[in-house]
Amino acid sequence: MKKIAALALALSVLPAASFAADPSMCTGCHRAGSPTAPDLAGMPADQFTAAMNEYKSGARSNPTMKAMSMPLSDADIAGLAAHFSALGK
């Protein structure tokens, strides 16, 4: 029991940023058949990465996407890009 408590304590102090971004935060809007947002399945990783970095920097204007992209690290964006590009259409 002490080992479990120690593990729980250790995990609780890790920063949230150490965990990868969840693709479901994107697919709520970006899914097949969405009338307002493009489907991300099969999007080339470099295209996804460039778009997300442009939203973060403000080079691409969209208040919702700016807010969604700001907390993402480069590793988060790379992970999401790999995930969506691997899905294919």
C-alpha positions in Angstrom: 0.0 0.0 0.0 2.9 2.4 0.8 4.3 1.8 -2.7 1.0 2.7 -4.3 0.8 5.9 -2.2 4.3 6.8 -3.1 3.7 6.3 -6.8 0.5 8.3 -6.7 2.4 11.1 -5.0 5.2 11.0 -7.5 2.8 11.1 -10.4 0.8 14.0 -8.9 3.8 16.4 -9.0 4.6 15.8 -12.7 3.7 18.8 -14.8 0.7 18.3 -17.1 2.8 19.2 -20.1 4.8 16.0 -19.7 1.8 14.1 -21.1 1.0 14.0 -24.8 -2.0 15.9 -26.2 -5.2 13.9 -26.7 -6.3 13.7 -30.4 -9.9 13.7 -29.2 -9.5 17.4 -28.4 -9.3 18.0 -32.1 -11.8 15.5 -33.4 -14.7 17.2 -31.6 -14.7 19.6 -34.5 -12.3 18.2 -37.1 -14.0 15.0 -38.2 -15.4 13.5 -41.4 -18.5 15.3 -42.5 -18.0 18.4 -40.3 -19.6 21.4 -41.9 -17.3 23.9 -40.2 -13.8 22.3 -39.8 -11.7 20.2 -42.1 -11.2 16.5 -41.4 -7.7 15.9 -40.1 -7.5 12.2 -41.0 -4.7 11.8 -43.5 -3.4 15.4 -43.3 0.3 15.4 -44.0 2.3 15.9 -40.8 4.2 18.8 -42.2 1.0 20.6 -43.2 -0.5 20.0 -39.8 2.6 21.2 -38.0 2.9 24.3 -40.1 -0.8 25.2 -39.6 -0.6 24.7 -35.8 2.6 26.8 -35.5 0.9 29.6 -37.6 -2.1 29.6 -35.3 0.2 29.8 -32.3 2.2 32.7 -33.8 -0.8 34.6 -35.0 0.3 34.3 -38.7 -2.9 32.4 -39.3 -6.0 34.1 -37.8 -8.6 32.0 -36.0 -9.4 32.8 -32.3 -10.5 29.3 -31.5 -7.5 27.6 -33.1 -5.2 30.1 -31.4 -6.6 29.2 -28.0 -6.4 25.5 -28.8 -2.8 25.7 -30.1 -1.3 27.9 -27.4 -0.9 25.3 -24.6 0.6 22.7 -27.0 4.3 22.1 -27.0 6.3 21.3 -30.1 6.3 17.6 -29.0 2.5 17.7 -28.6 2.1 19.1 -32.1 4.4 16.6 -33.6 2.6 13.8 -31.9 -0.8 15.0 -33.1 0.6 15.5 -36.6 1.9 11.9 -36.7 -1.4 10.6 -35.4 -3.6 12.3 -37.9 -1.3 11.7 -40.9 -1.2 8.0 -40.0 -5.0 7.7 -40.1 -5.3 8.1 -43.9 -8.5 9.1 -45.6 
